[in-house]
């Protein structure tokens, strides 16, 4: 015997799973549904089931109830909260947004809430970042958004993805209805315009007008319903958004035509209203498709990570654990087809890794013991055991996701300016429409009404609102597909202005893959300390040092007796047998372009080590290509003058400084910035301060976490090939923004006087307005085809 699950409605074995509620036991199809029923009743949200069971289901209210329940469970919300300076940051997924005005409304409403210090909406990704402290709670933030009429849930909620698909299908259905209705209404209107019934019985004209009314009504009030709800939400929250003049124009066209029919007039505008809705929906549909394509490229970053992974215990037995349980130091076993869950280092085994999530290159790369691997890469062939150096949340993949969010939330000046003047622009449209009505009133109410309707339609600022955000989003998506993460759109737009590039040496112009080419024990070194023992101590000291000079030691056997390792200004130090051991630079011993390190015990040198780096094969061509664009390259390094001179001569850099501290680098770039905008390219912690002082900052693929966060752009491929192409990308983005803004403004400047003068009928105004928005959308999409190789 079966029953229906109280929660999901699926068939459930009667009595197999029972959920206890204040109203009695409820049947469930599985333990998960039973737990969900008890949770919802326990939170006092049992109205959810009342709404669902009513004869007229209300799915939006049902979803709202479930969303509220999510935010009342701290364990579900906690993974989406990160600590920031002075508070916490919450990331949420939004739904129901249609334009920039929706973003502004949500941001404004949340910033007025006590405890919220910042709120930023990413329209392309449909995400919301909220910084809060003190009394503010995630539940209160979500409730405020829900009260505005938008949906909100936690990132990764499958129901939200399903809801977005439903919104897409609903919009497609509205568009199809509007298209059919507009064509049919235009067919009836054409017969009336050309006088097909002149001299005949007036009943035919009435039949065609009534047919136009029947066809246009569902187009206006079903297909066009989102514009009415958008206008109502804006007015309810004290905001004159773009939907207000649209809804007003549709209402006037439909209601005015009805009045004309009732009073025996001649001119009706059902066809204009239907065409207006149709063309508006075409623009919105294409805009949504473009946003989803951009969002999809970002979403794939976060969905490449596995749900579970094999962790080796102390007996080398593989145990399945959740990927989110991976901790630093865990040994993970990966076989062909597995995806790396966290950053780490290969302990043993070899594998061909598909790194296309980072580099865009589909050809697998062979990785061997001692090499680093990143979360999100996939084992295409072979198998390996790795030691995790991060968790899932702190991996490079997670950091890239955070930077993508940061880039999408960042507002360039022109967008901020538009958001401030948009309400004034809408108010000006309404004033202009009123003035047009007053001016033409002497020619008759019907004429004044037609010209006013044309003004409302032709001045719809859709193209202006789309001009900048859509272009920036398309540019960020194109760059990401070509292995360049743009974390700061402001720096993207500053790229064409740069006149100089300051490169770090080690790990930037060079490969950073140092090899130990020579070792020499000091005459004072005890005989009991042989070279293998000294190298084991050095390896223990340098094991977790992120500096490129430490990498040759990280594959060596470590001396387990070394403890309390800490970083110092000149290197690292630790304790062994109550003696202090340290590894520092020895520039006075450097020669032939090599770097010398000294291993000391209680400040007495025990061993000198000479390391050599190789210049990247593309460094010289990068410097040359930049020079061809009028960009002068310089080099700043903390290394010795001999090593710096050797790299400078091999790359063609004429101006360089060696033995520079981070403060000296920052001071030099600040001085250069006073003369002209500069770009800093680096990979180490000592480059971060200089990056923050430059107009544009670029972190290489091997950069440290701090450097990545300081940089405005981040190279996902381990080479410098993209750097000469970046100014061209910035120029193309700026050119498209200028084109879009110029066209949108020119269209309004030219069309408005004609509409006010009465020379543009409403149907032509609808076509012109939509054509303007479509032109902006297609023009912005052009940059999606940008290829690194073509630049």
Secondary structure, 3 states (H helix, E strand, C coil): CEEECCCCCCEEECCCEEEEECCEEEEECCHHHHHHHHHHHHCCCCHHHHHHHCCCCCHHHHHHHHHHHHHCCHHHHHCCEEEECCEEEEEEEEECCCCHHHHHHHHHHHHCCCCEEEEEEECCCCEEEEEECCCCCHHHHHHHHHHCCCEEEECCCHHHHHHHHHHHHHHHHHHHHHHHHHHHHHHHHHHHHCCCCCCCCCHHHHHHHHHHHHHHHHHHHHHCHHHHHHHHHHHHCCCCCHHHHHHHHHHHHHHHHHHHHHCCCCCCCHHHHHHHHHHHHHHHHHHHHHHHHHHHHHHHHHCCCCCEEEEECCCCCEEEEEHHHCCCCCEEEECCCCECCCCEEEEECCEEEECHHHHCCCCCEEECCCCEECCCCEEEEECEEEEECCCCCCCHHHHHHHHHHHHHHCCCHHHHHHHHHHHHHHHHHHHHHHHHHHHHHHHCHHHHHHHHHHHHHHCCCHHHHHHHHHHHHHHHHHHHHCCEEECCHHHHHHHHHCCEEEEEHHHHHECCCCEEEEEEECCCCCCCCCHHHHHHHHHHHHCCCCCHHHHHHHHCCCCCCCEEEEEECCEEEEEECCEEEEEEECHHHCCCCCEEEEEEECCEEEEEEEEECCECCCHHHHHHHHHHCCCEEEEECCCCHHHHHHHHHHHCCCEEECCCCHHHHHHHHHHHHHHCCEEEEECCHHHHHHHHHCCEEEECCCCCHHHHHHCCEEECCCCCCCHHHHHHHHHHHHHHHHHHHHHHHHHHHHHHHHHHHCCCCHHHHHHHHHHHHHHHHHHHHHHHHCCCCCC
